């Protein structure tokens, strides 16, 4: 997450936590379709804690991380019963040592997260999630497909929003051994002039170790490659179809 976006969430945490808490959890209404009973789920970018609370209430073993310490503090105040399940952390480099890693995750939620990440950060982030996801585990991802207030890649409040097409996102996940199993348009939970899409990916573990090793080498060398370059290294074709 870039500095302007991070600062926005830090400075507005109390207000945003109250605002997001006004809406029913959209993840809570679909999670049972895609996560198995009692699944161990990590909500990355958990924000107000609303979705973690909703999933715990319906029987999932759910935890949440958010890069903003102020958002985590506000979430704990709003949902004290899950306070010990919420920690400061995020993508691409803030997941280590937060929860018991030997168990792995059956599911990951990336709700309104990827549009705040650059191309190189996004690829690194999905790679980090991949390392922690159990085989057959699933990711529920929601991303913004249109906003009325964008000037370039910035909203009026300064946040970064990179709008990517479904084929772009699908190619990225396929290059790391995932299969897209569902996708549908989503309305804005707060009735704002924003269009959303929800995508569900299942980890199949099909990527070759050689491709992953080469991808990891590029990421670790911090070359800040484009998504096209990383996908080419990973052996994924069809980039000309990107919208």
ROLORO-439602 format. One record per residue (C-alpha): residue in three letters; residue number from 1; x, y, z. Coordinates in steps of 0.02 Angstrom, whole numbers. Layout:
<rec><residu>ALA</residu><num>NUM</num><x>X</x><y>Y</y><z>Z</z></rec>
...
END
This chain:
<rec><residu>UNK</residu><num>1</num><x>0</x><y>0</y><z>0</z></rec>
<rec><residu>UNK</residu><num>2</num><x>71</x><y>169</y><z>-48</z></rec>
<rec><residu>UNK</residu><num>3</num><x>99</x><y>306</y><z>80</z></rec>
<rec><residu>UNK</residu><num>4</num><x>-50</x><y>417</y><z>34</z></rec>
<rec><residu>UNK</residu><num>5</num><x>-172</x><y>271</y><z>44</z></rec>
<rec><residu>UNK</residu><num>6</num><x>-99</x><y>211</y><z>208</z></rec>
<rec><residu>UNK</residu><num>7</num><x>-108</x><y>385</y><z>282</z></rec>
<rec><residu>UNK</residu><num>8</num><x>-292</x><y>401</y><z>233</z></rec>
<rec><residu>UNK</residu><num>9</num><x>-339</x><y>243</y><z>329</z></rec>
<rec><residu>UNK</residu><num>10</num><x>-233</x><y>292</y><z>478</z></rec>
<rec><residu>UNK</residu><num>11</num><x>-307</x><y>467</y><z>488</z></rec>
<rec><residu>UNK</residu><num>12</num><x>-488</x><y>413</y><z>461</z></rec>
<rec><residu>UNK</residu><num>13</num><x>-493</x><y>247</y><z>552</z></rec>
<rec><residu>UNK</residu><num>14</num><x>-629</x><y>288</y><z>679</z></rec>
<rec><residu>UNK</residu><num>15</num><x>-745</x><y>362</y><z>548</z></rec>
<rec><residu>UNK</residu><num>16</num><x>-716</x><y>221</y><z>423</z></rec>
<rec><residu>UNK</residu><num>17</num><x>-742</x><y>87</y><z>554</z></rec>
<rec><residu>UNK</residu><num>18</num><x>-912</x><y>160</y><z>598</z></rec>
<rec><residu>UNK</residu><num>19</num><x>-957</x><y>183</y><z>415</z></rec>
<rec><residu>UNK</residu><num>20</num><x>-912</x><y>6</y><z>361</z></rec>
<rec><residu>UNK</residu><num>21</num><x>-1000</x><y>-63</y><z>513</z></rec>
<rec><residu>UNK</residu><num>22</num><x>-1165</x><y>7</y><z>449</z></rec>
<rec><residu>UNK</residu><num>23</num><x>-1169</x><y>-117</y><z>305</z></rec>
<rec><residu>UNK</residu><num>24</num><x>-1202</x><y>-303</y><z>315</z></rec>
<rec><residu>UNK</residu><num>25</num><x>-1050</x><y>-409</y><z>276</z></rec>
<rec><residu>UNK</residu><num>26</num><x>-1054</x><y>-457</y><z>91</z></rec>
<rec><residu>UNK</residu><num>27</num><x>-924</x><y>-592</y><z>126</z></rec>
<rec><residu>UNK</residu><num>28</num><x>-1032</x><y>-667</y><z>262</z></rec>
<rec><residu>UNK</residu><num>29</num><x>-1171</x><y>-698</y><z>138</z></rec>
<rec><residu>UNK</residu><num>30</num><x>-1065</x><y>-798</y><z>15</z></rec>
<rec><residu>UNK</residu><num>31</num><x>-925</x><y>-878</y><z>118</z></rec>
<rec><residu>UNK</residu><num>32</num><x>-1022</x><y>-1039</y><z>152</z></rec>
<rec><residu>UNK</residu><num>33</num><x>-1031</x><y>-1071</y><z>-37</z></rec>
<rec><residu>UNK</residu><num>34</num><x>-842</x><y>-1072</y><z>-56</z></rec>
<rec><residu>UNK</residu><num>35</num><x>-762</x><y>-1114</y><z>111</z></rec>
<rec><residu>UNK</residu><num>36</num><x>-783</x><y>-1284</y><z>193</z></rec>
<rec><residu>UNK</residu><num>37</num><x>-862</x><y>-1306</y><z>364</z></rec>
<rec><residu>UNK</residu><num>38</num><x>-750</x><y>-1241</y><z>505</z></rec>
<rec><residu>UNK</residu><num>39</num><x>-624</x><y>-1178</y><z>377</z></rec>
<rec><residu>UNK</residu><num>40</num><x>-475</x><y>-1080</y><z>442</z></rec>
<rec><residu>UNK</residu><num>41</num><x>-488</x><y>-912</y><z>355</z></rec>
<rec><residu>UNK</residu><num>42</num><x>-377</x><y>-758</y><z>350</z></rec>
<rec><residu>UNK</residu><num>43</num><x>-453</x><y>-589</y><z>305</z></rec>
<rec><residu>UNK</residu><num>44</num><x>-310</x><y>-483</y><z>236</z></rec>
<rec><residu>UNK</residu><num>45</num><x>-353</x><y>-299</y><z>243</z></rec>
<rec><residu>UNK</residu><num>46</num><x>-488</x><y>-332</y><z>371</z></rec>
<rec><residu>UNK</residu><num>47</num><x>-525</x><y>-148</y><z>399</z></rec>
<rec><residu>UNK</residu><num>48</num><x>-667</x><y>-125</y><z>523</z></rec>
<rec><residu>UNK</residu><num>49</num><x>-666</x><y>-310</y><z>573</z></rec>
<rec><residu>UNK</residu><num>50</num><x>-845</x><y>-328</y><z>512</z></rec>
<rec><residu>UNK</residu><num>51</num><x>-812</x><y>-478</y><z>401</z></rec>
<rec><residu>UNK</residu><num>52</num><x>-704</x><y>-569</y><z>528</z></rec>
<rec><residu>UNK</residu><num>53</num><x>-843</x><y>-550</y><z>656</z></rec>
<rec><residu>UNK</residu><num>54</num><x>-975</x><y>-609</y><z>533</z></rec>
<rec><residu>UNK</residu><num>55</num><x>-876</x><y>-764</y><z>483</z></rec>
<rec><residu>UNK</residu><num>56</num><x>-839</x><y>-811</y><z>663</z></rec>
<rec><residu>UNK</residu><num>57</num><x>-1024</x><y>-799</y><z>703</z></rec>
<rec><residu>UNK</residu><num>58</num><x>-1069</x><y>-923</y><z>567</z></rec>
<rec><residu>UNK</residu><num>59</num><x>-938</x><y>-1050</y><z>619</z></rec>
<rec><residu>UNK</residu><num>60</num><x>-777</x><y>-1011</y><z>527</z></rec>
<rec><residu>UNK</residu><num>61</num><x>-610</x><y>-1002</y><z>617</z></rec>
<rec><residu>UNK</residu><num>62</num><x>-575</x><y>-827</y><z>552</z></rec>
<rec><residu>UNK</residu><num>63</num><x>-433</x><y>-704</y><z>587</z></rec>
<rec><residu>UNK</residu><num>64</num><x>-392</x><y>-534</y><z>516</z></rec>
<rec><residu>UNK</residu><num>65</num><x>-244</x><y>-422</y><z>478</z></rec>
<rec><residu>UNK</residu><num>66</num><x>-236</x><y>-242</y><z>423</z></rec>
<rec><residu>UNK</residu><num>67</num><x>-84</x><y>-132</y><z>387</z></rec>
<rec><residu>UNK</residu><num>68</num><x>-160</x><y>15</y><z>482</z></rec>
<rec><residu>UNK</residu><num>69</num><x>-135</x><y>2</y><z>671</z></rec>
<rec><residu>UNK</residu><num>70</num><x>-272</x><y>131</y><z>693</z></rec>
<rec><residu>UNK</residu><num>71</num><x>-396</x><y>26</y><z>593</z></rec>
<rec><residu>UNK</residu><num>72</num><x>-352</x><y>-127</y><z>699</z></rec>
<rec><residu>UNK</residu><num>73</num><x>-376</x><y>-27</y><z>858</z></rec>
<rec><residu>UNK</residu><num>74</num><x>-546</x><y>34</y><z>799</z></rec>
<rec><residu>UNK</residu><num>75</num><x>-596</x><y>-142</y><z>747</z></rec>
<rec><residu>UNK</residu><num>76</num><x>-552</x><y>-212</y><z>917</z></rec>
<rec><residu>UNK</residu><num>77</num><x>-657</x><y>-76</y><z>998</z></rec>
<rec><residu>UNK</residu><num>78</num><x>-805</x><y>-118</y><z>887</z></rec>
<rec><residu>UNK</residu><num>79</num><x>-789</x><y>-307</y><z>904</z></rec>
<rec><residu>UNK</residu><num>80</num><x>-704</x><y>-344</y><z>1071</z></rec>
<rec><residu>UNK</residu><num>81</num><x>-753</x><y>-528</y><z>1061</z></rec>
<rec><residu>UNK</residu><num>82</num><x>-632</x><y>-553</y><z>915</z></rec>
<rec><residu>UNK</residu><num>83</num><x>-497</x><y>-433</y><z>975</z></rec>
<rec><residu>UNK</residu><num>84</num><x>-365</x><y>-568</y><z>992</z></rec>
<rec><residu>UNK</residu><num>85</num><x>-400</x><y>-624</y><z>813</z></rec>
<rec><residu>UNK</residu><num>86</num><x>-352</x><y>-455</y><z>739</z></rec>
<rec><residu>UNK</residu><num>87</num><x>-172</x><y>-402</y><z>711</z></rec>
<rec><residu>UNK</residu><num>88</num><x>-72</x><y>-271</y><z>618</z></rec>
<rec><residu>UNK</residu><num>89</num><x>-4</x><y>-341</y><z>457</z></rec>
<rec><residu>UNK</residu><num>90</num><x>-30</x><y>-338</y><z>270</z></rec>
<rec><residu>UNK</residu><num>91</num><x>37</x><y>-368</y><z>97</z></rec>
<rec><residu>UNK</residu><num>92</num><x>159</x><y>-398</y><z>23</z></rec>
<rec><residu>UNK</residu><num>93</num><x>281</x><y>-415</y><z>168</z></rec>
<rec><residu>UNK</residu><num>94</num><x>182</x><y>-408</y><z>330</z></rec>
<rec><residu>UNK</residu><num>95</num><x>112</x><y>-582</y><z>361</z></rec>
<rec><residu>UNK</residu><num>96</num><x>258</x><y>-671</y><z>444</z></rec>
<rec><residu>UNK</residu><num>97</num><x>237</x><y>-735</y><z>622</z></rec>
<rec><residu>UNK</residu><num>98</num><x>65</x><y>-663</y><z>655</z></rec>
<rec><residu>UNK</residu><num>99</num><x>-32</x><y>-824</y><z>678</z></rec>
<rec><residu>UNK</residu><num>100</num><x>11</x><y>-1010</y><z>687</z></rec>
<rec><residu>UNK</residu><num>101</num><x>82</x><y>-1038</y><z>513</z></rec>
<rec><residu>UNK</residu><num>102</num><x>107</x><y>-1226</y><z>520</z></rec>
<rec><residu>UNK</residu><num>103</num><x>-81</x><y>-1252</y><z>502</z></rec>
<rec><residu>UNK</residu><num>104</num><x>-96</x><y>-1157</y><z>340</z></rec>
<rec><residu>UNK</residu><num>105</num><x>-256</x><y>-1070</y><z>282</z></rec>
<rec><residu>UNK</residu><num>106</num><x>-407</x><y>-1151</y><z>202</z></rec>
<rec><residu>UNK</residu><num>107</num><x>-470</x><y>-983</y><z>141</z></rec>
<rec><residu>UNK</residu><num>108</num><x>-411</x><y>-805</y><z>116</z></rec>
<rec><residu>UNK</residu><num>109</num><x>-516</x><y>-648</y><z>95</z></rec>
<rec><residu>UNK</residu><num>110</num><x>-449</x><y>-502</y><z>-7</z></rec>
<rec><residu>UNK</residu><num>111</num><x>-592</x><y>-380</y><z>2</z></rec>
<rec><residu>UNK</residu><num>112</num><x>-559</x><y>-209</y><z>-78</z></rec>
<rec><residu>UNK</residu><num>113</num><x>-371</x><y>-236</y><z>-67</z></rec>
<rec><residu>UNK</residu><num>114</num><x>-288</x><y>-266</y><z>-235</z></rec>
<rec><residu>UNK</residu><num>115</num><x>-331</x><y>-98</y><z>-312</z></rec>
<rec><residu>UNK</residu><num>116</num><x>-219</x><y>-16</y><z>-181</z></rec>
<rec><residu>UNK</residu><num>117</num><x>-67</x><y>-119</y><z>-239</z></rec>
<rec><residu>UNK</residu><num>118</num><x>54</x><y>-85</y><z>-381</z></rec>
<rec><residu>UNK</residu><num>119</num><x>86</x><y>-221</y><z>-510</z></rec>
<rec><residu>UNK</residu><num>120</num><x>245</x><y>-284</y><z>-426</z></rec>
<rec><residu>UNK</residu><num>121</num><x>163</x><y>-276</y><z>-254</z></rec>
<rec><residu>UNK</residu><num>122</num><x>12</x><y>-371</y><z>-317</z></rec>
<rec><residu>UNK</residu><num>123</num><x>113</x><y>-513</y><z>-390</z></rec>
<rec><residu>UNK</residu><num>124</num><x>221</x><y>-523</y><z>-233</z></rec>
<rec><residu>UNK</residu><num>125</num><x>64</x><y>-520</y><z>-127</z></rec>
<rec><residu>UNK</residu><num>126</num><x>-22</x><y>-664</y><z>-215</z></rec>
<rec><residu>UNK</residu><num>127</num><x>141</x><y>-761</y><z>-207</z></rec>
<rec><residu>UNK</residu><num>128</num><x>148</x><y>-734</y><z>-17</z></rec>
<rec><residu>UNK</residu><num>129</num><x>-33</x><y>-790</y><z>1</z></rec>
<rec><residu>UNK</residu><num>130</num><x>3</x><y>-943</y><z>-107</z></rec>
<rec><residu>UNK</residu><num>131</num><x>142</x><y>-998</y><z>10</z></rec>
<rec><residu>UNK</residu><num>132</num><x>21</x><y>-1000</y><z>157</z></rec>
<rec><residu>UNK</residu><num>133</num><x>-133</x><y>-1074</y><z>75</z></rec>
<rec><residu>UNK</residu><num>134</num><x>-171</x><y>-1259</y><z>92</z></rec>
<rec><residu>UNK</residu><num>135</num><x>-190</x><y>-1357</y><z>-69</z></rec>
<rec><residu>UNK</residu><num>136</num><x>-370</x><y>-1338</y><z>-123</z></rec>
<rec><residu>UNK</residu><num>137</num><x>-385</x><y>-1178</y><z>-21</z></rec>
<rec><residu>UNK</residu><num>138</num><x>-486</x><y>-1035</y><z>-93</z></rec>
<rec><residu>UNK</residu><num>139</num><x>-472</x><y>-848</y><z>-108</z></rec>
<rec><residu>UNK</residu><num>140</num><x>-625</x><y>-734</y><z>-112</z></rec>
<rec><residu>UNK</residu><num>141</num><x>-571</x><y>-572</y><z>-192</z></rec>
<rec><residu>UNK</residu><num>142</num><x>-674</x><y>-416</y><z>-221</z></rec>
<rec><residu>UNK</residu><num>143</num><x>-605</x><y>-274</y><z>-325</z></rec>
<rec><residu>UNK</residu><num>144</num><x>-667</x><y>-107</y><z>-387</z></rec>
<rec><residu>UNK</residu><num>145</num><x>-706</x><y>-102</y><z>-573</z></rec>
<rec><residu>UNK</residu><num>146</num><x>-768</x><y>78</y><z>-585</z></rec>
<rec><residu>UNK</residu><num>147</num><x>-770</x><y>235</y><z>-477</z></rec>
<rec><residu>UNK</residu><num>148</num><x>-843</x><y>402</y><z>-525</z></rec>
<rec><residu>UNK</residu><num>149</num><x>-717</x><y>504</y><z>-425</z></rec>
<rec><residu>UNK</residu><num>150</num><x>-553</x><y>444</y><z>-500</z></rec>
<rec><residu>UNK</residu><num>151</num><x>-428</x><y>564</y><z>-576</z></rec>
<rec><residu>UNK</residu><num>152</num><x>-300</x><y>451</y><z>-656</z></rec>
<rec><residu>UNK</residu><num>153</num><x>-269</x><y>318</y><z>-525</z></rec>
<rec><residu>UNK</residu><num>154</num><x>-314</x><y>425</y><z>-375</z></rec>
<rec><residu>UNK</residu><num>155</num><x>-480</x><y>455</y><z>-288</z></rec>
<rec><residu>UNK</residu><num>156</num><x>-524</x><y>627</y><z>-223</z></rec>
<rec><residu>UNK</residu><num>157</num><x>-464</x><y>577</y><z>-50</z></rec>
<rec><residu>UNK</residu><num>158</num><x>-291</x><y>532</y><z>-117</z></rec>
<rec><residu>UNK</residu><num>159</num><x>-305</x><y>342</y><z>-113</z></rec>
<rec><residu>UNK</residu><num>160</num><x>-228</x><y>238</y><z>-252</z></rec>
<rec><residu>UNK</residu><num>161</num><x>-350</x><y>139</y><z>-359</z></rec>
<rec><residu>UNK</residu><num>162</num><x>-279</x><y>31</y><z>-499</z></rec>
<rec><residu>UNK</residu><num>163</num><x>-428</x><y>-40</y><z>-593</z></rec>
<rec><residu>UNK</residu><num>164</num><x>-385</x><y>-206</y><z>-674</z></rec>
<rec><residu>UNK</residu><num>165</num><x>-489</x><y>-314</y><z>-790</z></rec>
<rec><residu>UNK</residu><num>166</num><x>-547</x><y>-489</y><z>-748</z></rec>
<rec><residu>UNK</residu><num>167</num><x>-430</x><y>-567</y><z>-879</z></rec>
<rec><residu>UNK</residu><num>168</num><x>-281</x><y>-476</y><z>-803</z></rec>
<rec><residu>UNK</residu><num>169</num><x>-319</x><y>-539</y><z>-629</z></rec>
<rec><residu>UNK</residu><num>170</num><x>-360</x><y>-715</y><z>-688</z></rec>
<rec><residu>UNK</residu><num>171</num><x>-197</x><y>-730</y><z>-785</z></rec>
<rec><residu>UNK</residu><num>172</num><x>-101</x><y>-676</y><z>-631</z></rec>
<rec><residu>UNK</residu><num>173</num><x>-181</x><y>-809</y><z>-522</z></rec>
<rec><residu>UNK</residu><num>174</num><x>-168</x><y>-944</y><z>-655</z></rec>
<rec><residu>UNK</residu><num>175</num><x>18</x><y>-908</y><z>-668</z></rec>
<rec><residu>UNK</residu><num>176</num><x>35</x><y>-953</y><z>-484</z></rec>
<rec><residu>UNK</residu><num>177</num><x>-64</x><y>-1114</y><z>-489</z></rec>
<rec><residu>UNK</residu><num>178</num><x>-242</x><y>-1054</y><z>-458</z></rec>
<rec><residu>UNK</residu><num>179</num><x>-403</x><y>-1087</y><z>-553</z></rec>
<rec><residu>UNK</residu><num>180</num><x>-546</x><y>-963</y><z>-562</z></rec>
<rec><residu>UNK</residu><num>181</num><x>-704</x><y>-1052</y><z>-504</z></rec>
<rec><residu>UNK</residu><num>182</num><x>-827</x><y>-908</y><z>-489</z></rec>
<rec><residu>UNK</residu><num>183</num><x>-853</x><y>-727</y><z>-531</z></rec>
<rec><residu>UNK</residu><num>184</num><x>-998</x><y>-607</y><z>-513</z></rec>
<rec><residu>UNK</residu><num>185</num><x>-1037</x><y>-422</y><z>-506</z></rec>
<rec><residu>UNK</residu><num>186</num><x>-1065</x><y>-348</y><z>-335</z></rec>
<rec><residu>UNK</residu><num>187</num><x>-1164</x><y>-194</y><z>-283</z></rec>
<rec><residu>UNK</residu><num>188</num><x>-1087</x><y>-69</y><z>-164</z></rec>
<rec><residu>UNK</residu><num>189</num><x>-1136</x><y>-112</y><z>15</z></rec>
<rec><residu>UNK</residu><num>190</num><x>-1149</x><y>73</y><z>57</z></rec>
<rec><residu>UNK</residu><num>191</num><x>-1242</x><y>124</y><z>-102</z></rec>
<rec><residu>UNK</residu><num>192</num><x>-1096</x><y>229</y><z>-167</z></rec>
<rec><residu>UNK</residu><num>193</num><x>-1065</x><y>259</y><z>-352</z></rec>
<rec><residu>UNK</residu><num>194</num><x>-939</x><y>116</y><z>-359</z></rec>
<rec><residu>UNK</residu><num>195</num><x>-946</x><y>-46</y><z>-459</z></rec>
<rec><residu>UNK</residu><num>196</num><x>-872</x><y>-205</y><z>-388</z></rec>
<rec><residu>UNK</residu><num>197</num><x>-833</x><y>-381</y><z>-446</z></rec>
<rec><residu>UNK</residu><num>198</num><x>-806</x><y>-533</y><z>-335</z></rec>
<rec><residu>UNK</residu><num>199</num><x>-691</x><y>-672</y><z>-397</z></rec>
<rec><residu>UNK</residu><num>200</num><x>-657</x><y>-841</y><z>-317</z></rec>
<rec><residu>UNK</residu><num>201</num><x>-496</x><y>-937</y><z>-349</z></rec>
<rec><residu>UNK</residu><num>202</num><x>-446</x><y>-1112</y><z>-293</z></rec>
<rec><residu>UNK</residu><num>203</num><x>-265</x><y>-1160</y><z>-266</z></rec>
<rec><residu>UNK</residu><num>204</num><x>-224</x><y>-1309</y><z>-376</z></rec>
<rec><residu>UNK</residu><num>205</num><x>-35</x><y>-1305</y><z>-354</z></rec>
<rec><residu>UNK</residu><num>206</num><x>1</x><y>-1328</y><z>-539</z></rec>
<rec><residu>UNK</residu><num>207</num><x>143</x><y>-1203</y><z>-561</z></rec>
<rec><residu>UNK</residu><num>208</num><x>314</x><y>-1278</y><z>-594</z></rec>
<rec><residu>UNK</residu><num>209</num><x>443</x><y>-1256</y><z>-457</z></rec>
<rec><residu>UNK</residu><num>210</num><x>563</x><y>-1185</y><z>-586</z></rec>
<rec><residu>UNK</residu><num>211</num><x>442</x><y>-1045</y><z>-633</z></rec>
<rec><residu>UNK</residu><num>212</num><x>408</x><y>-1005</y><z>-451</z></rec>
<rec><residu>UNK</residu><num>213</num><x>595</x><y>-1001</y><z>-412</z></rec>
<rec><residu>UNK</residu><num>214</num><x>625</x><y>-879</y><z>-554</z></rec>
<rec><residu>UNK</residu><num>215</num><x>478</x><y>-771</y><z>-500</z></rec>
<rec><residu>UNK</residu><num>216</num><x>540</x><y>-769</y><z>-320</z></rec>
<rec><residu>UNK</residu><num>217</num><x>714</x><y>-719</y><z>-378</z></rec>
<rec><residu>UNK</residu><num>218</num><x>645</x><y>-570</y><z>-474</z></rec>
<rec><residu>UNK</residu><num>219</num><x>536</x><y>-517</y><z>-327</z></rec>
<rec><residu>UNK</residu><num>220</num><x>678</x><y>-532</y><z>-202</z></rec>
<rec><residu>UNK</residu><num>221</num><x>794</x><y>-431</y><z>-313</z></rec>
<rec><residu>UNK</residu><num>222</num><x>666</x><y>-289</y><z>-303</z></rec>
<rec><residu>UNK</residu><num>223</num><x>673</x><y>-249</y><z>-489</z></rec>
<rec><residu>UNK</residu><num>224</num><x>494</x><y>-183</y><z>-483</z></rec>
<rec><residu>UNK</residu><num>225</num><x>443</x><y>-280</y><z>-638</z></rec>
<rec><residu>UNK</residu><num>226</num><x>279</x><y>-255</y><z>-727</z></rec>
<rec><residu>UNK</residu><num>227</num><x>141</x><y>-384</y><z>-718</z></rec>
<rec><residu>UNK</residu><num>228</num><x>175</x><y>-428</y><z>-901</z></rec>
<rec><residu>UNK</residu><num>229</num><x>358</x><y>-467</y><z>-862</z></rec>
<rec><residu>UNK</residu><num>230</num><x>318</x><y>-574</y><z>-711</z></rec>
<rec><residu>UNK</residu><num>231</num><x>185</x><y>-673</y><z>-803</z></rec>
<rec><residu>UNK</residu><num>232</num><x>306</x><y>-702</y><z>-947</z></rec>
<rec><residu>UNK</residu><num>233</num><x>435</x><y>-771</y><z>-825</z></rec>
<rec><residu>UNK</residu><num>234</num><x>299</x><y>-882</y><z>-750</z></rec>
<rec><residu>UNK</residu><num>235</num><x>260</x><y>-956</y><z>-921</z></rec>
<rec><residu>UNK</residu><num>236</num><x>87</x><y>-879</y><z>-938</z></rec>
<rec><residu>UNK</residu><num>237</num><x>35</x><y>-829</y><z>-1114</z></rec>
<rec><residu>UNK</residu><num>238</num><x>-108</x><y>-729</y><z>-1187</z></rec>
<rec><residu>UNK</residu><num>239</num><x>-58</x><y>-559</y><z>-1117</z></rec>
<rec><residu>UNK</residu><num>240</num><x>-117</x><y>-477</y><z>-1278</z></rec>
<rec><residu>UNK</residu><num>241</num><x>-295</x><y>-509</y><z>-1221</z></rec>
<rec><residu>UNK</residu><num>242</num><x>-279</x><y>-394</y><z>-1072</z></rec>
<rec><residu>UNK</residu><num>243</num><x>-404</x><y>-252</y><z>-1070</z></rec>
END
